[in-house]
């Protein structure tokens, strides 16, 4: 595992020590006590204890009731899985979205479903002289983006419930803000296997997205094409749908998903 290092202000040193604690617990593979951690990291037991309490409060580590020793927690494990999936989907999908861009001419993107939205991980610019797309790192809302609709339609019940229980922000006059209308839209997405969002996040913009699944059949993200509504109409063309869905299936296959 790569080591973190740093120096300077106390605040930065505190972050470095917290990361080293997590690294040491992950490497050890079994619960460790305060003394053992302090010895391994060359610091005082009081400093280690303070960091352990903060990390435990945030769910990154847990303490055994029997031994009072510490081990990595569910939140850190989940974060590791998310990072792993992110790297896998980008590695598996980049050449595929290049092929998709070459087939349809539009910007092509890979995104990942997260708790608060859908994160753009990788993009390939379109062939048009005027570039229309989304920046890597952008977080798209669930209800007003094609990728977000994919995440809701094919993701878990907990995520859908959280979105339906929250206020749906109206980005444009075309944004779906009625829970009933959104449920109807998601059912249509499930049946057809793809989603579009013409003029819903921004006037003049449309995207067409299809789901990506991992080896366990769990939704991990989406492949999409992005352009103006002039070039990706509200009802995308048969070719646009075909190539986008096929690209998403290729990425899923590269991740080990077997289409039933």
C-alpha positions in Angstrom: 0.0 0.0 0.0 1.4 3.5 -0.9 2.5 5.4 2.2 1.2 8.9 2.9 3.6 11.5 4.1 3.5 15.1 5.0 4.8 18.0 7.2 3.9 21.4 8.1 0.9 22.7 10.1 -0.6 20.7 12.9 -3.8 20.3 11.0 -2.0 18.7 8.1 0.0 16.4 10.4 -3.2 15.3 12.0 -4.7 14.3 8.7 -1.5 12.4 7.8 -1.6 10.5 11.2 -5.2 9.6 10.7 -4.5 8.2 7.3 -1.5 6.3 8.7 -3.8 4.8 11.4 -6.2 3.6 8.7 -3.3 2.2 6.6 -1.8 0.3 9.6 -5.1 -1.2 10.6 -5.8 -2.3 7.0 -2.4 -3.8 6.6 -2.5 -5.6 9.9 -5.7 -7.4 9.0 -6.7 -8.0 12.6 -7.7 -5.7 15.6 -5.0 -3.6 17.2 -4.8 -1.8 20.5 -3.8 1.7 21.2 -0.3 0.8 22.5 0.5 -1.4 19.4 -0.6 1.4 17.1 1.4 4.1 18.9 4.5 1.9 18.8 4.0 1.1 15.1 3.5 4.7 14.2 6.1 6.2 16.5 3.8 8.5 18.4 2.1 8.8 21.8 -0.9 6.7 23.0 -2.9 9.9 23.7 -2.5 11.1 20.1 -3.5 7.7 18.7 -6.5 7.5 21.1 -7.8 10.9 19.9 -7.6 9.9 16.3 -9.2 6.6 16.9 -12.2 8.2 18.6 -12.7 10.5 15.6 -12.4 7.8 13.1 -14.7 5.6 15.1 -17.3 8.3 15.3 -17.2 8.7 11.5 -17.6 4.9 11.0 -14.2 4.3 9.4 -13.1 2.0 12.3 -14.9 0.0 15.0 -13.9 -1.2 18.4 -14.3 -4.7 19.7 -16.4 -4.9 22.9 -14.4 -7.9 24.2 -10.8 -6.8 23.5 -11.3 -3.0 23.1 -9.0 -3.2 20.1 -9.8 -1.5 16.8 -10.2 -2.7 13.2 -11.4 -1.1 9.9 -15.1 -0.4 9.7 -17.8 -0.7 7.1 -17.5 2.8 5.9 -13.9 2.4 5.0 -14.6 -1.0 3.3 -17.4 0.7 1.3 -15.1 3.5 0.3 -12.6 1.0 -0.9 -15.2 -0.8 -3.0 -16.4 2.5 -4.5 -12.8 3.4 -5.5 -12.2 0.0 -6.8 -15.3 0.1 -8.9 -14.4 3.6 -10.2 -11.0 2.4 -11.4 -12.4 -0.8 -12.9 -15.2 0.9 -14.8 -12.8 3.6 -16.2 -10.2 1.1 -17.1 -12.7 -1.3 -18.7 -14.7 1.4 -20.5 -12.4 4.1 -21.9 -11.6 2.5 -25.2 -15.3 1.5 -25.5 -16.6 5.1 -25.1 -14.0 6.1 -27.7 -15.6 3.6 -30.1 -19.0 5.0 -29.1 -17.9 8.5 -29.9 -16.5 7.4 -33.2 -19.7 5.6 -34.1 -22.2 8.5 -33.3 -20.0 11.6 -33.2 -21.2 12.9 -29.8 -19.3 13.3 -26.6 -19.3 10.0 -24.7 -18.9 9.7 -20.9 -18.6 7.1 -18.2 -20.3 7.8 -14.8 -20.6 6.2 -11.4 -23.6 6.1 -9.1 -22.9 7.6 -5.7 -25.0 8.4 -2.7 -25.7 12.0 -3.7 -25.8 11.7 -7.4 -24.0 10.4 -10.4 -20.3 11.3 -10.8 -18.7 11.8 -14.2 -15.5 9.7 -14.3 -14.2 9.9 -17.8 -15.1 11.7 -21.0 -14.3 11.7 -24.7 -15.0 14.8 -26.7 -17.4 14.7 -29.7 -16.5 15.4 -33.3 -18.4 18.7 -33.5 -16.4 22.0 -33.8 -18.5 23.3 -30.9 -17.8 21.0 -27.9 -20.7 20.1 -25.7 -20.2 17.8 -22.8 -19.6 17.5 -19.0 -16.4 17.8 -17.0 -14.9 14.8 -15.2 -15.7 15.1 -11.5 -19.1 16.7 -12.1 -21.9 15.4 -9.9 -25.2 15.1 -11.7 -28.6 15.0 -9.9 -30.6 11.9 -10.0 -33.9 13.3 -11.2 -32.9 15.6 -14.0 -30.1 13.7 -15.8 -30.2 10.7 -18.0 -27.4 9.1 -15.9 -29.3 9.8 -12.7 -32.5 8.2 -14.0 -30.5 5.1 -14.9 -29.1 5.0 -11.3 -32.6 5.3 -9.9 -34.3 2.9 -12.3 -31.7 0.1 -11.9 -30.2 0.9 -8.5 -31.4 0.0 -5.0 -34.7 0.8 -3.2 -33.0 2.8 -0.5 -31.6 5.3 -3.0 -34.9 5.7 -4.8 -36.7 6.2 -1.5 -34.2 8.9 -0.4 -34.8 10.8 -3.7 -38.6 10.6 -3.6 -38.6 11.8 0.0 -36.4 14.8 -0.8 -37.4 18.0 -2.6 -36.8 17.7 -6.3 -35.2 20.9 -7.5 -36.5 22.5 -10.7 -33.5 23.2 -12.9 -35.6 24.1 -16.0 -39.3 24.2 -16.9 -38.8 20.6 -18.3 -37.4 19.2 -15.1 -39.4 16.4 -13.5 -40.3 17.5 -10.0 -43.4 15.4 -9.3 -42.6 12.1 -7.5 -45.5 10.4 -9.4 -44.2 11.6 -12.8 -40.7 10.5 -11.9 -41.9 7.0 -10.9 -43.6 6.8 -14.3 -40.4 7.9 -16.1 -38.3 5.3 -14.2 -40.7 2.5 -15.1 -40.3 3.5 -18.8 -36.5 3.6 -18.4 -36.5 0.1 -16.9 -38.7 -1.3 -19.7 -36.7 0.3 -22.6 -33.2 -0.1 -21.0 -32.1 3.5 -21.5 -32.8 7.1 -20.4 -32.8 10.5 -21.9 -33.2 14.0 -20.3 -33.9 16.6 -23.0 -33.8 20.1 -21.6 -34.1 18.8 -18.1 -30.8 19.9 -16.5 -30.1 22.7 -19.0 -32.1 24.1 -21.9 -30.7 22.9 -25.2 -28.8 19.9 -23.7 -29.7 16.2 -23.9 -28.0 13.0 -22.9 -28.8 9.4 -23.7 -27.6 6.8 -21.0 -27.6 3.1 -20.5 -26.7 1.1 -17.4 -23.4 -0.6 -16.5 -23.5 -3.7 -14.2 -20.7 -5.5 -12.4 -20.1 -9.2 -12.1 -22.6 -9.5 -9.3 -25.3 -7.8 -11.4 -25.2 -4.6 -9.3 -25.5 -1.3 -11.0 -22.2 0.6 -10.9 -22.7 3.4 -13.4 -23.7 4.4 -16.9 -22.4 5.0 -20.3 -23.9 8.1 -22.0 -23.6 10.3 -25.0 -24.1 14.1 -24.6 -24.9 16.9 -27.1 -27.4 19.6 -27.9 -31.0 18.6 -28.5 -30.4 19.5 -32.1 -28.2 16.4 -32.4 -29.7 14.1 -29.7 -33.4 14.7 -30.0 -35.9 14.1 -27.2 -36.6 10.7 -28.8 -33.0 9.6 -29.7 -32.5 8.0 -33.0 -32.4 4.2 -33.4 -28.6 4.3 -34.1 -28.0 6.5 -31.0 -29.9 4.0 -28.8 -28.3 1.0 -30.4 -24.7 2.2 -30.1 -25.1 3.6 -26.5 -26.8 0.4 -25.2 -24.2 -1.8 -26.9 -21.4 0.2 -25.4 -22.8 -0.1 -21.9 -23.2 -3.8 -22.4 -19.6 -4.1 -23.5 -18.4 -2.3 -20.4 -20.6 -4.5 -18.2 -19.2 -7.6 -19.9 -15.6 -6.3 -19.3 -16.5 -6.1 -15.6 -17.7 -9.7 -15.6 -21.4 -9.2 -16.0 -23.2 -12.0 -17.9 -26.3 -10.8 -19.7 -29.2 -13.1 -18.9 
